[in-house]
């Protein structure tokens, strides 16, 4: 049996626990997500390095998954343009069943391998690209189909799962396994398995953006001024880099159409 489907002995009688005991147990199990990510860092690093190389040469990063895994991929991709100033088509999240499945569960969508292939075809997947297929169980046919298609077109294929020796791991060229063990609620991989996936996707996208020049020291120099909070953050960044006051920083940003990189080079 897959570890993600096993019963967790520590939570066998969770239905009889008081609230504080439930929360303490959940929190302790969440710590296993961090431990699983730590154990997988060498494999994560390989994916970061090859993805940065591909993006630097004009490639794109695709996340593709079903259910919780798909939602996490879409979320991480959606946060890259405002955070790092990249175009929406450079990091792309795809969820089985389309956008409606971001807010409405449609679990049967993961059973169709051809749909995974077709969803990548819609984006014109090519050999420059990287595809990370995400499936907690590691057996979603939708993700397998996507990875098989990635292999056929010469893209880099990567699997991210919570179990060893799964169909997506056997299909992909590179694999990341975050072994978080049995869930507090049996089979509910939206819990610590999903937490581990979220951590790993954040690490991949952030590392890739750092390696492709979207970060100066530890500051986001490719921010877009899409709201008041971000404008204020941009002013603070320019103040820090230029060692100037807020009025000077804002004037520099206004002159350079709110482009931090150009503002600090003046």
N, C-alpha and C positions, 0 to 999 in steps of 0.2 A: 504494500500500500504506500502511496505517496505520503511523504511526511506532512505535507500541507493538508492532507485528509485524515490524519490520525487524530485520535482523542488525546487531549492533554490531561494527564492524571492530576495535575495541580488544580485544574478547574472543573474536575468531574462533578463537584457538588456546589458549583457557583450559584445555582438557583436557590441555595439555602443560606448564602452569605449575607452579612449586612453590607451596606453600601460602601463603607470605608474599606472593608476587606476585599470587596470586588475590585475597587479602584486600585488598591495596593497590588493586587495580583495582576491586573491589566498593565499597570506601570512596570512591574518587574518583568513581565513578558515582553513589553516594548523595548526593554534594554537589550533583549536578544536580537532585535532588529539592528541595533548599532553594532553589536558583536559580529553579526553575520556580514555586515558591510565591511567591517574592519578585516575580516578574514578574506574578503574578496577583492581587496584593494589592488593587488598585483594585476588581476584580470581587468579591473576597471581602468587602471592606468594604460594598459595596452589599447583599450578601446578609445580612450581620450587622445592618445598620441596619433593613432591612425585617422581618427575623425578630424583632428586639427589639421593634419596634412591634407586630407581631402577637401576641407572647407577652404583652406588657403589656396588651393588650386581650382577653385570655382565649383566645388561640389556642395551638396546639401546633406543635411541630417534629417532622417525620417524616424519618428517613433510610430509604431503601429501595434495595436492591441485591442482586446475586447473587454467590456465591462470596466471594473476598477482599473485594470492595467491600462486600458485605452484612455480612460479619463486622466490618469496621471501623466501619460505622455502628452496629451493635448494641452494640459495645464502647463507643463514645463515649456513646451514649444511656444505657447501664447505669451509667456512672460519674457521671452528672449528679446523681442523687438523693443519694448519700452525700457528694459534694463540695459541692453547692450547695443541698441541702435541698429540691429540687423534687420533686413527685410523679412516680411512674413513668410516668404517662400524659401528662406535659407534653413530654418529649423521648422519642420512641419510635423504636427501631430495628427494621426489618423485613428479613428475609433470605428470598430465594426458596427455597421448599421447607420453610420453618419452622425451628424451633429445632434439629432434628436436624442441619441443614446447617451449624450453627456448628462442629461437630466432625467432620462427615463430608461430604466433597466430593460434590456432586450437580450437576455442571456443566450438565446438560440442563435444569435448572429455569429457566435464564435465557431460554429460547426461547419462553416462553408469556406473551404480552402480557396476556391476560385474567386470569391469576393475579396480576399486579401490580395491576390494577384491583381485583380481589376482595379482596386482602389489605388495601388501604386502606379498602374498604367495611366490613370487619369492625371497623374502629376509628371508624366514623362520621365520616369526613373531611368537613370543612365549609369554608366560605369564609374563616373566621378563620385557617386553618392554613397552614403552609409545608411543602412536600414537596421534599426534596433527593434527587434520583435520582442514584445513584453507579454509574458503569460505566467502567472503565479504557479499554476500546475505544470506548465511547460508542454501542455498537450493540445492547446487550442488550434484546431485545423486552420482557422483564419490566419493565424500567425505563421503556421508552417507554410501555407500557400504563399504568403508574402515573402518569406525568406527564400523559398525555392525560386521564386521569380527574381529576387535580387541576385541570387547566384547566377541565374541564366543570363542576366544582362551585364554581369561583371561588377556589380556594386559590392561593397563590403557588407556582409551579413553578420549580425550580432544577435545572440539570444540573451534574454534576461529572465530568469525564472527562480523559483524557490526550491527546486528539486534537481538532483543529479540524474544524468542519463535520460533526459526527456526527449521527445521528438523534436522540439525546437533546438535543443542543444546539439542534437545529431545533425540537424540541417544547417546550422549556422557555421560560418568560418571561425568566429570568435564567440566565446560564451562567458557569461557572468552568472554565477549561482549564489544567491543569498539564502543560505539554509537557516531559516528562522525557526524551524521546528513546528510542532503542532500548535494550532491556534487556540486561544482561550475559548472561543466558541467554534466547535469542530467544523473545519472547512471554510470558515469565514475569512478568506484571505484579504478582505478589505481592511483587516486589522494589522498585525505586525508585518505580514508579508508585504502589504501595500505600503506600510511605513518604510520598509527597506527599499522598495522600488523608488519611492519618492526621494529618499536620500541619495540613491545612486544616480537617478536622472539629474538631480540638482548638481551633483558632483561632476557628471559628464559635461553638461552644458556650460557650467561655470568654468571648468578647466579649459575647455575648448575655446571659450571666449577670451580667457586670459592669454592663452597660447597664440591666439590670432590677433592680439593687439587691441582688444576692446576694453582693457583695464590698465590704468596707470597706477603703479604701486598697488594700493588696495582700493582704488576709487574708480567709479563708473564714469569714464570720460566720454562714453557714447550715448549718454542719456538723451531722451527726447523730452522737450518741454511740454508735455501733454496736459499738465495740470499745475495748480499753484504749488503743491508740495514738491513736485519734481523741479520746478523753477527755483524754488528756495534751496533745494539740495544742490542744484547746478551752481548757484551763486556761492554756496559754501565751498564747493570743490575748487572753484576758481580762486576764491580767497586763500584756500590752503596752498594751492600750487604756486600762485603768484605772490603770496604773502601781502595781500592788499586788503582794503576794506570792502564792505558789501556794495557800496555805491559804485566803486571803481569796477568791481567784478561784474555787476549788472550792466554797466555801460559797455564793458568789453563784450559781454554776451550779446547785447542788443546790436552792437556794431557788426558782430560776426554771425548774426541770425541764429543765436543760441546754439552755436557749435563750440563745445568746450575745447576741443582739440585746437581749433583755429584761434580761439580767444586766448589760450595760454601761451601760444607761440608768438603773440605780438610783443 
